[in-house]
Amino acid sequence: MSLSSTENRLRHWRKQRGFTQLALAREIGVTRQSIIAIEKGRLNPSVTIALHLAQALRVRVEDLFSLAPASAVPVAGDTETPGAVFHLGLEPAEHALSDTADVPSEEDEPEEPSGAWDFV
């Protein structure tokens, strides 16, 4: 299972452009293991790495990476799918915060010191 709900076509474009994993890794300054992990969906690249990959392969970032279809993303509160988790994969749905969870109110926010933005 990948770390998030993205799909990538890195392997397709890498092969299309004639790069080996090692050559592409050297071109953008990462390890071959990073390229392997990205291709297998075990690692989501940073924006910077995604931009470097797109530049090296002469494609748009959108050609390499996209969001998975909404139907493939587990939803919080999904009791039908075993192991369903929040969209961001932070915690299992059965442990989700309820609507009555403690949420800070405006009264809890610290007040700005008076006159902090006053101009004379």
N, C-alpha and C positions, 0 to 999 in steps of 0.2 A: 504494500500500500504506500502511496506517495505521501509526502508531508502535507500537501495542501491540494486544493481542487484545481490544479492546473494541468494542462496537457502540453507536451512539447514535441517539436519535430526536428530537434537538433540533430539526431542521428541521420535523418533523411537529408537535410541540407548539408551536413558535413560530408556525407558520401557523395552527394550531388556535385559538390565543389572540389572533390578529390583530396580532402584532408584526412589524415589518420587522426586518431584521438590524440596521439602524442604531438603531432605537428600543430593541431589546433590549440592544444594546451600551451605549447611554447609560443605560438603566435600571440596569444592574449595574456600570457604570464600567469597561468595557473598550472596545477599538476594534472597529469593524465587521469588520476583517480577522481579529480573534481569533474572532469568531462564525463567519465563513466557514470558517476553518481547523478549528474544532471540528466544524462540521457535515460537512465533507468528510473527517473522520478524520485530518487532518494534525497535529492538536494535541489532546492529552489535557488537559483542564482540571485545574487544581489542585482539591483538595477544596473550598476556599473558593469558587472560581468555580462549581463544580458546585452547591454549596449555594445560591449567589446565583441561578443560573439556575433551579433548581427553585423557589425562593421567588417569583421574578418571574413564572414561568409557572404557579404554583399547582399543582405536581405534586411527586411524590416524586423524589428523585435516581434511584431505581431505575427510574422511568418514563422517565428521560432516557438513562441509561447502564447497560449491562450487559456482562457478560463474554461473549465470543464462545463459541459451542459448542466443546467440547474438540476435536472433529474438525477445527476450523479453525485450531487452534494448532499450529504446527510443533514437532516434538519433537527434542531434541538426539540426534544419532546417526542421524537419518532420512537414509538414503542414497538413497531413492527419489524424494524431492521436491527438485528443483533449488533451491538457495539456502536450504534449510532452516536455521533458526537456533534458538538456545536460546529457550525460552519468553519470556524477558525481552528477546530481541533483542540480546543483548550481543555475541555473536560467532558466526561460522558453526560449524555442528556439526563440520565436518572439522577444526577447530582446537580442539575442546573439550579440556579437561583430562582426562587419563587418571586411572584409579583410583590410580595410583602417584604422583600429583603430591605435591609437598612440602606436607604439612599440618602445621601446628604441633601439637606434642603438649603435654600438660599440663606436661611438664618444661620446655618453652620459656617458659611463663608466668612473669612475675616474681613473686617471693614478697612477701607483705605484710610490712611491718616488724613484728617481734614486739612485742606489747603495744599495737598500734595501737587495738585495740578493748577492751582490758582496763579494767575499772572497779575503782576502789579502794574 
